[in-house]
């Protein structure tokens, strides 16, 4: 609904699958000790029970979910495949605020999970976008991601839109009724036909994040609907990954 559409920009942080970093508990350690000789701390797989990117990909809303006129953009689809990546935390004190209008905007919190899957659906007639992503984190890190979103909004009350040479206003608030906890960010700009709604919702160790520019309400209704769809799919097929 807005022209031009910056959400088609993709953050490099979600670029491609990475190698499995967790060692198998069934293999011998570097000293040649047998699995039976390994200590409990050595044998424990920190990614046990967490969905892989390949599994998360199947949990994203399917093409049949999206309204007529929307088509997937293959160039914006990414996942971590059958392996896990090493978790990481980066300094998020001075986020690149303009990346709120890009895919993988959830990475602005500075926290990276161990697996993810994402894709984007675009409407060529209206330029509307519906982007969806699921990131999985170890332990209680997913809660930290939700808390970090409020810090991102506080650091980015406004930012310049280089495409329209105008100013984007950023607001955010906790959102009840979606997953274990959720946070909504709204981007508005007088130069746009309509604004953008970003929603992040936690389901146990997973965080579902969506971006919508579809609708005269700044994409709010369509963003909430897509979030609910992915959360439902995650709950029904996640096994232990969605438990918190």
N, C-alpha and C positions, 0 to 999 in steps of 0.2 A: 503493500500500500504506500510505501514511501519511495521517493526517487531522489538520488540513486540509492541503492541498497547496500550498506556497508557490512551486513552480516555475512555476506559471501566471502569476506576476507577471513582467512584461517590463521589461527595462531600456530607458530612452528612447534610449540610444545607438544602438540598431539599429532606429530608428523607420521610416525610409522611404528610397526611392531618392534619390540626389543626382545633381547634374549632372556631366557629364564634365569633368574638369579638365585632362586631358592634351591638348595641341594636336596636331593632325594634322601629320605631317611633310610632307604634300603641299601644305599651304596656305602662302600667303605670310606673312611675318612682319609685325609692326606697322609696320615702316619701308617696306613695299612691296617688299622684296627677293624675288626669285624663289626657289623651293625649291633651285635649283642653287647659289644664292649663300649659302645657309644653312650655318653651320658644323656639323661633326658633332655637337657638343653640343646645338645647336638642333634638329637633325633627329631625334635619338634620342627615341623614345617610351618613357618609363620603365615603361609598362604593357604593352609589347609582349610577347605570349605569355602574358599572365595571363588566366585565365578571368574572365568577367563574372559578375555575380550571376545573370543569366538562365541562363547555362551551368551555374553551380553548383547552381541550383535543380533542374535535370534530373539532377544527380549525387547528390542526397540519396536516401536509401532510399525506395522507392515505397510506396504504401499496402499493396500486396500483401505486403510484407515483414513487416508488423506482426501480432502475434498477434490472434486473434479477441477482440473486445471493445474493441479500440483504434480510435479514429477521430480524424482530423485536426481540429485546432481552427483554423479559418481566421483567427481574430483574432490568432493568434500567428505567422503566416507572414509573413516579410519577406525582401526581397532588394534588391540595388542595380540590378536591371534590366540594360539594355544599356550602361550608363555606368560610369565609375569615380569613386570619391570620393577626395578628397585624404587621404593618410595623415596621421596625427596621433599625438602622444605626450602623454599627460597625467600629472600627478603621481599616482603610485600609492602614495605613502608611507603614506597612511592610507585604505585601501580601505573601502568600505561592506561589511563582512563579510557582512551578511545577504543581499547580492546573490549570494552563492554558491548560494543556493537559487532563483535566478531564471534565466530564459532569458538568453542572451548573457552568462553569467557569465565567459566568456573575456575580456571587456572590462575586468575588474578589474585586469588587468596594466597598463592605461594605454596600450596600444598599439592603434591602429586601422588596419586594412588598407585596401586600395583597392576591394575588393568582398567581398560575403558573400551567403549565402542561409541561411535557417533555417526550421524548422517544428516543430510539437509534436503528438504523438499522446497522447490521454488515454483512460483506461478509466473509463467512468462507473460501472461496477459496483464497482471496487476502489479508484478514485481514483489508480491508478498512472499514471505519466507516462514518456514516452520523447521526449526533445527532441534535435534534431540541428541542427548548424550547421557551415558551412564558411566560413572567412575566408581571403582571399588577400592576401599582403603582397609588397612589393618586396624584391628583393635577399635579404639574409640575415635580415631582420626577423623572420621566422617563428621562427627559433631563439631570438631574444630573448623572444618571447612564452612559449615553453616555460620558459625560465629564470625569467621573471617569476612563474610560478605558484608556485614554491617560496617566493618572497618574500611572495606573498599568504598562503600557509598560515602562514608564520612570523609575519605580522602579525595573523592571525586564528586563534589557537588555539581560541578559543570565541567565540560571539556569542549574544545573546538572540533567541529566536523569539517575536516579538510575537503570533503567533496562539495558541500554546499556553502562553505565559508560562513558558517553560522555557529551558534552556541547550543549545545545539548544540555538539558537540565536532567539531573539524576536524583531520583528519590527511591527509598527502600523501606520495607517494613516486614516484620515477621508475619507469617500467613498461616492461620489455623486450618485444620481440616484436610491437609495433604501429608501423607506419610507420618513419620514420627515427629518431624518438625519441618518447616518450610520457610523460605524467605523470597520475597518478590521485589524485583527492581524494575522501575519504570523509567524509560528514556523518552523525553519529549523535546521537540524543536519546532519553532514556528515555521521553519523552512521545509518541514516534512509534511506529507499528506496526512500521515498518522504516525503515532509513536511506536515504541517497541516495549514489549514486556518480557522480562527474564524471570524464570522461576527455578529455584533449586529446592528439591525436597529429598529428605533423607529417609531411607528405609533400611534400618540396621546399619550395616557397614557400607552401603551403597548410597550414592547421591545421584539423583536424576536431575538433569538440568536441561531446560528448554529455552528457546528464543522464538518469539512470534512477532511478526509485523502484520498479521492477518486480521483485519477487522477495524472498524472505525473507533473501537474502544482501546486503541493502542495495542491491540493484539491480546488483551487481558483474558477474554473468555476462551479463545483458542489455545492460549498458553496453558491455562488451567486444565482444559480438557485433555490436551496432549500429555501433560504431567500425570494426570490421573490414569490415563491409559497405560503409560509405561510403568507406573507404580503397581497397577493391577497385574500386569504381565510379569513383573519382577516378583511379586508376592506369590503368584501361582506357580512359577517355575524356578525359583531361586534356590530351593533346598535350604542349606544353612547360611547362604550368603546374605540373605535379607534379614537375618535375625540380629537383634541388638540388645 
